[in-house]
C-alpha cells in the first residue's frame, strides 16, 4: 500500500473521529465546517461509519446542493435506513434536480408519497426518460446508462457540429466522443473528439466517424459491461435497444462502481453477507441475517462430525488418528479454495466456456495430484517421526493425495454447477466445498485406518 493511500485512510479516520466528537458535543459550527470541505461521496463515506442516530443529527448540516448525491453514494442499507427517518419534504428537496439516471437508482427505495410528489414536479420529457431507465434491471447496461448523450447526424459537417456544441454550452463529464445517429435515432457510430478537432470544418461527420463501434445491448449484464470496458479500454460506450436505437451511454465511472461492487460482493459473500451490509445496522436485523449462515455452517459441521462418529471405535484404538485428522481436512480445504477462487474469477471475466471447461478440470486434477504427492510425502514423514508407525504414515499420505484430488475436482465443478442452478458461487461455493473436503477427507482417512491399522 503506497503512502498516499495510507494518508487518505488516516484522513478518513480523523474526519470520522472529529465528526463523532462534534456530534457528541452538539457543536453545530464544527459539523458545518467539517462537511463544507468534503465531497458528497466523502460525506457518504463518513456517514456509513456513524450510527443511525448520528446520521440523523448530521443530515441537517449537509449542504442542500449535496443531499441528493450523498444519498446516491450511501450503500443501499444505510440509505434505506436514513430514508426511513427523513420526512417527505426533506426527501423531495434532496432529490429535486438530480440527474434522471441517478434518481432512478434511489427512487424505488423512496416512500410512495415521495415518489408521487417527485413525479408531479418533473416535466413530461423527464418523466418519460425516468420511466425508460426504470424499465431495465439495476444490474444491466440499461440500469447503468446515463441518458445525457451528445448525438449528431452523419450528414452534417464538422462546422455544424462545432456550432451545435457552442450553442449547447456544456458537455457531459467524461465525454470523449459524440454518438452518430440517423434521423430515427438509430446508432451508426462514434465521432471521437480527436477526429473532430483535427479535420477540416467542411468535412462530413459520416466521412470520418468510426462505424465499427457496436452499441451495448441495454439488457447486457453489468459484469459483462465491465469486462467489455476492460478489454477495449473504453471511457464511454453507447447503449442501444433491440432495434439499435441509441438510448444513452455508459461511462467509466459507472463501470468502476460495478467492479468495486463485484469485489465487495465476492469478499463479503464468503461470510454470507452482502456488499450493502450496514456497519451500524440494528442488532436484531444483523443477528437475523447472520443467523441463517451460521445455521448452514452448523449443518455442514454436524455432517462432518457424523462421519467421524462412525469411526469412534477406530479412533479409540488409535488416538494418533484424532491428532492427524485436521491435517487431512485442512489441506483439502486450502487446495479446494485455491481452485474455487481461480474458477470463480475466470467465470467473472468470461474466460470459461464449454470448449475449455474440461481442459481446466483435467489441469486442476493434475495440480491436485502433484501437490498431493509432494505434501503426502512431507506429512507422512512427520507422522513417521512422531509415531514411528509406517502403516499410519502410508494411510495419511494416501488420504492427503485423494483429498487434494477431490478438492481440485470439487473446486472446479462446484462454481459451474451453482451458476447453472442460478446460485451465486461467490456466496455459497466455499460452504459446499468445505463440506465436501471435510466429509471426504475424514471418511477416506478414517476408512483406510479402519481397514489397515486396526
FENWO-V641253 format. One line per field, one symbol per residue. ss: DSSP state (H for helix, E for strand, - for the rest). psi: psi as a letter, one per 20 degrees, with the letter a starting at -180 (. if undefined). Layout:
ss: ???
psi: ???
This chain:
ss: --HHHHHHHHHHHHHHHHHHHHHH---HHHHHHHHH---HHHHHHHHH---HHHHHHHH----HHHHHHHHHH--HHHHHHHHHH--HHHHHHHH----HHHHHHHH----HHHHHHHHHH--HHHHHHHHHHH-----EHHHH-E----EEE---EHHHHHHHHHHH--------EEEEE----EEEEEEEHHHHHH-----EHHHH-E-----EE---EHHHHHHHHHHH---EEEEE----EEEEEEEHHHHHHHHHHHHHHHHHH-------------HHHHHHHHHHHHHHHHHHHHHHHHHHH--HHHHHH--HHHHHHHHHHHHHHHHHHHHHHHHHHHHH--------HHHHHHHHHHHHHHHHHHHHHHHHHHHHHHH--HHHHHHHHHHHHHHHHHHHHHHHHHHHHHHH----HHHHHHHHHHHHHHHHHHHHHHHHHHHH--
psi: prhggghgghggggggghggghghjlnghhgggghhjqqhhhgggghhjrrgghghhhgiipphiigghgghiqqgghgghghhiqrgghgghhipiqqghghhhigiiqqhhggghghhiqqgghhhgghhgiiqqhkrhhhhqpimpoqrqhjrrhghgghghhhhhppqqkoirqpprahjjpphaqnqhghhijrqijpqghhiqojipqqpphjpqhhhgghggghjlqgqqqpqaijkpphbqprhhhhggggghgggggghhhjjrrijpphkqqggghggghgghhgghgghhhgghgghhikghghhhnhhghhighggggggggghhgggggggghghikiprhhighhgghghgggggghggghggghhhgghhgilogggggghgghggghhgggggghhhghggghhjkpohhgighggghgghgghggggghghghhih.
